Structures are given as structure tokens and as C-alpha cells.
Amino acid sequence: MGLISELLLLPAAPVRGTFWVLQQVVDEAERQYYDPSAIQSELARLSDQLDAGEIDEAEFDRREDELLDRLETMQNREQG
């Protein structure tokens, strides 16, 4: 039965392969997006921008909250 189903699904192999590649790309993008060291680097850069006067306090708070939310999401993923 396995061989017959594989033969019948053979025409769909390029589509299945494309979906697999897309899933790998999404997984890697999420890994990088939620990487704690990358988030900490962004927080440090954000702090530097505030100190240099490139952004105001409101912008700093908004972006800091986004980064901390990403960090919390990653920690929740690791736990669950």
C-alpha cells in the first residue's frame, strides 16, 4: 500500500517539497526573530538611540515593549 500511495502522490512531490522548504524558511525566520541574544542586542541599540537623542522617550517605550513581548513569547515557547 505504501508504494502505491507514493506512486499516486508522485505528481504532488514538487508541491510538497515547496511547502517543506517554505516551512524551513519560516522556522528559521522565527528562530532569528525570537533569539534572546538578538533581542538583547536590539534593546542595547535602542538604549543607545535614546541616549543619542535619535528617538524620544515615547518611541523608546513603545519599541522596548515590543522587544520585551518577543522575549516573553520565546520564553513561553520554551516552557510549553
Backbone as CSV, one residue per row, in Angstrom:
resi,resn,N_x,N_y,N_z,CA_x,CA_y,CA_z,C_x,C_y,C_z
1,MET,0.818,-1.187,0.000,0.000,0.000,0.000,0.867,1.259,0.000
2,GLY,2.006,1.245,0.681,2.869,2.407,0.742,3.432,2.779,-0.623
3,LEU,3.821,1.794,-1.397,4.385,2.056,-2.718,3.334,2.633,-3.652
4,ILE,2.127,2.103,-3.599,1.042,2.598,-4.463,0.700,4.038,-4.103
5,SER,0.596,4.317,-2.828,0.262,5.692,-2.441,1.380,6.650,-2.833
6,GLU,2.633,6.219,-2.721,3.748,7.068,-3.137,3.702,7.328,-4.638
7,LEU,3.367,6.315,-5.412,3.264,6.494,-6.860,2.122,7.442,-7.218
8,LEU,1.015,7.303,-6.518,-0.127,8.180,-6.789,0.155,9.623,-6.368
9,LEU,0.933,9.804,-5.327,1.248,11.145,-4.845,2.479,11.750,-5.506
10,LEU,3.145,10.998,-6.374,4.355,11.475,-7.032,4.162,12.795,-7.782
11,PRO,3.061,12.982,-8.508,2.889,14.281,-9.180,2.828,15.465,-8.211
12,ALA,2.467,15.235,-6.964,2.387,16.313,-5.976,3.721,16.543,-5.264
13,ALA,4.744,15.784,-5.599,6.030,15.893,-4.913,6.618,17.304,-4.989
14,PRO,6.591,17.970,-6.141,7.139,19.340,-6.158,6.393,20.286,-5.217
15,VAL,5.104,20.125,-5.111,4.309,20.972,-4.219,4.659,20.664,-2.766
16,ARG,4.756,19.383,-2.446,5.124,19.004,-1.082,6.519,19.503,-0.748
17,GLY,7.434,19.416,-1.701,8.791,19.909,-1.489,8.822,21.412,-1.283
18,THR,8.005,22.123,-2.041,7.925,23.581,-1.896,7.403,23.946,-0.523
19,PHE,6.366,23.265,-0.073,5.828,23.539,1.264,6.851,23.226,2.350
20,TRP,7.628,22.179,2.164,8.654,21.834,3.143,9.707,22.938,3.216
21,VAL,10.143,23.419,2.057,11.145,24.491,2.018,10.590,25.743,2.673
22,LEU,9.360,26.109,2.346,8.737,27.285,2.950,8.655,27.149,4.469
23,GLN,8.323,25.961,4.944,8.249,25.745,6.387,9.613,25.904,7.039
24,GLN,10.665,25.441,6.363,12.013,25.600,6.900,12.395,27.072,6.979
25,VAL,12.020,27.842,5.963,12.313,29.281,5.952,11.572,29.984,7.081
26,VAL,10.306,29.650,7.267,9.509,30.253,8.339,10.094,29.882,9.702
27,ASP,10.461,28.634,9.885,11.039,28.198,11.158,12.327,28.959,11.476
28,GLU,13.179,29.145,10.469,14.440,29.861,10.685,14.186,31.344,10.972
29,ALA,13.248,31.928,10.254,12.918,33.338,10.487,12.386,33.537,11.908
30,GLU,11.536,32.630,12.370,11.020,32.721,13.739,12.135,32.519,14.757
31,ARG,13.037,31.610,14.475,14.154,31.370,15.399,14.990,32.631,15.551
32,GLN,15.277,33.279,14.444,16.065,34.510,14.498,15.280,35.638,15.150
33,TYR,13.994,35.738,14.847,13.159,36.817,15.381,13.054,36.733,16.900
34,TYR,12.959,35.520,17.428,12.781,35.319,18.865,14.084,34.983,19.591
35,ASP,15.217,35.079,18.927,16.508,34.770,19.532,16.803,35.764,20.660
36,PRO,16.948,35.275,21.899,17.171,36.183,23.036,18.390,37.089,22.870
37,SER,19.476,36.589,22.315,20.664,37.432,22.152,20.416,38.548,21.137
38,ALA,19.656,38.256,20.092,19.322,39.285,19.111,18.416,40.343,19.738
39,ILE,17.483,39.909,20.561,16.584,40.847,21.230,17.368,41.724,22.194
40,GLN,18.292,41.140,22.935,19.110,41.928,23.862,19.979,42.932,23.118
41,SER,20.491,42.552,21.962,21.275,43.482,21.152,20.408,44.641,20.668
42,GLU,19.180,44.325,20.271,18.273,45.372,19.833,17.911,46.302,20.987
43,LEU,17.749,45.738,22.182,17.475,46.579,23.352,18.639,47.516,23.644
44,ALA,19.855,47.018,23.532,21.033,47.855,23.766,21.125,48.957,22.720
45,ARG,20.873,48.608,21.460,20.908,49.603,20.385,19.820,50.652,20.594
46,LEU,18.656,50.203,21.041,17.550,51.116,21.326,17.928,52.090,22.436
47,SER,18.568,51.593,23.465,19.023,52.442,24.564,20.046,53.467,24.080
48,ASP,20.944,53.027,23.202,21.933,53.938,22.626,21.251,55.042,21.806
49,GLN,20.212,54.674,21.070,19.486,55.661,20.278,18.807,56.695,21.175
50,LEU,18.268,56.232,22.296,17.645,57.155,23.239,18.695,58.097,23.827
51,ASP,19.820,57.539,24.226,20.897,58.352,24.798,21.438,59.377,23.808
52,ALA,21.462,59.013,22.529,21.982,59.907,21.495,20.941,60.934,21.046
53,GLY,19.716,60.794,21.548,18.671,61.729,21.162,18.044,61.434,19.811
54,GLU,18.298,60.239,19.269,17.753,59.871,17.968,16.275,59.527,18.045
55,ILE,15.840,59.069,19.221,14.422,58.764,19.446,14.004,59.389,20.770
56,ASP,12.706,59.620,20.916,12.225,60.196,22.171,11.799,59.080,23.127
57,GLU,11.428,59.469,24.325,11.060,58.509,25.375,9.861,57.648,24.979
58,ALA,8.869,58.265,24.327,7.666,57.522,23.920,8.012,56.438,22.901
59,GLU,8.854,56.782,21.926,9.277,55.800,20.928,10.092,54.696,21.587
60,PHE,10.958,55.071,22.498,11.752,54.081,23.231,10.843,53.110,23.976
61,ASP,9.864,53.644,24.706,8.952,52.790,25.476,8.163,51.849,24.581
62,ARG,7.669,52.362,23.453,6.884,51.530,22.533,7.727,50.387,21.976
63,ARG,8.923,50.710,21.502,9.786,49.687,20.908,10.336,48.724,21.959
64,GLU,10.609,49.238,23.150,11.081,48.376,24.232,10.000,47.360,24.600
65,ASP,8.747,47.814,24.668,7.642,46.899,24.975,7.533,45.798,23.923
66,GLU,7.696,46.157,22.647,7.638,45.153,21.584,8.744,44.110,21.747
67,LEU,9.945,44.589,22.050,11.072,43.669,22.215,10.890,42.769,23.429
68,LEU,10.394,43.329,24.517,10.162,42.525,25.715,9.038,41.515,25.496
69,ASP,8.040,41.883,24.693,6.980,40.932,24.345,7.543,39.758,23.551
70,ARG,8.461,40.053,22.615,9.107,38.983,21.844,9.891,38.064,22.767
71,LEU,10.600,38.646,23.715,11.389,37.850,24.650,10.484,36.970,25.502
72,GLU,9.387,37.525,25.960,8.437,36.757,26.768,7.797,35.640,25.947
73,THR,7.477,35.914,24.693,6.905,34.893,23.819,7.874,33.728,23.654
74,MET,9.133,34.031,23.473,10.152,32.973,23.333,10.253,32.140,24.597
75,GLN,10.242,32.802,25.741,10.328,32.063,26.999,9.109,31.169,27.185
76,ASN,7.933,31.642,26.788,6.718,30.838,26.881,6.778,29.643,25.941
77,ARG,7.362,29.824,24.760,7.500,28.723,23.815,8.415,27.648,24.357
78,GLU,9.489,28.065,25.020,10.435,27.104,25.578,9.815,26.297,26.721
79,GLN,8.922,26.930,27.465,8.295,26.262,28.608,7.158,25.336,28.163
80,GLY,6.455,25.722,27.110,5.269,24.974,26.729,5.479,24.171,25.540
